[in-house]
Amino acid sequence: MSTETADSDDELRERISNFLRRNFPQIQMHGGSAAIQDLDREAGEVTVMLGGACSGCGISPMTIQAIKSRMTQEIPEIDTVHADTGSTGGSEGMSGGQVSPSFPGEGGGDDDEGPEAPF
């Protein structure tokens, strides 16, 4: 890779980073992060990884879709955006498994009456 190509890649990375900061400040404001994982200038492709609070956020798919559509419009060198949160399932709880609600009278507990009403 020539020095000129390296400089133009660095400049494009900087433009992408600025685009993310300028257009999606809520990512950082809500405890998340957005980082460029891979950039292929010749193919016009960039891979962005959302991390931090984005990994468990239910709005991440909408943020990813907005990044994909807006970045290709605003940065002409980019034709394809790959983005992910790195989590392996959007409906898992913090424990890592499926979490379902528990209701009084349902399930295996014989004396699961639930809390007593204060009146």
N, C-alpha and C positions, 0 to 999 in steps of 0.2 A: 504494500500500500504506500503510495507516495505521500509526501508531507502535505501536499495540497488536498488530497482526498481525506487525510486524517483531520485537517483543519476544517474541511467542510462537514465531516461527520460530527465533529465537536460543536460546530455552529448549529447544525440541525438538532443535535441532542439538547442544546441550550434553548432553542426555539420550542421544542416539545416540552421541556421542563417549565418554561415560562408560560406556555399555553395551559398546562395543567394547573399551575399556581393561579393564573389570572382567571380562568374559567371555572375552576372547581375548588374554590377556597374552603368549601364546606368539608372536604375530605380531611384537611389538616385541622380545621376547627373542631371536628367531631372525634379527633383522636386517631385518624387514619393516616395512611401514607400512600403515595403513588410513586413508583420508581420504574425507570426504563430498564427492562431486563435484556432486551435485544433490539438492535437496530440494523436493518439491512437496507441501506440506501438504494442499492441497485434494484432490488425487488420492490422498493417502496413500502416496506413492511416494518412495523414497530410492535414490540410486545411490552405491555405495561402491566405491572403487578401491583394490585392494591393490597395493602397490608394493614396491620394494626387493627383498629376497630372495624375496618371495612370487612374483615374476614367473617364476622358474625352478623353483619348488618343486613337486614331484609331489603334495604333500598339499594344495595350494591349492584344488583342486575340492571336497575334503571340508570345508575351512575355510569356503569360500563357501556350501556347502549348510547348514552349521551356523549361519552368520550369518543366512541367509535364514529358516530355520525358527524360530530362537530370537528374533530381533528382532521378528517379527510377533506372537509370543506375549507378549513382555515390554513392548512399546511399542504400546499400543492405537491410536495415531494412524497407525501404519504398517501398510498392508495388503500392499504389494509392495516387495520389496527387489531391486534390480538390483546385481549385484556382478561384478567382473572383475579380472583381474590386469594387463590391458593388454598381455600378450604375445600374439603371433599364432600360437601353435602350441605345444602342450605337449610334443611329442616332439622338438623341435629341440635340438641341442647348443649350446654356447657360440659355436661358429663360425657359427651361423645356418643351417646346412644339416643334412640327415639324416646321422647318424653311425651307422655299423654296425661291429661288432667285426671284427677281423682275426685269422685263425687261421693257424698255420704250415701250409704245404702248400696253402692255398687262395688263390685270386686270381691276379693276373698275374705275380707275381715268380717267376723260375726258381729262385733260390737262397734262397727264404724258408724256411729250416729252423727258424727260431725260435731262442731262446736255448739254449745247450748246458747240459745238466744238470750240476751240480757233482759228480756221483758217477760 
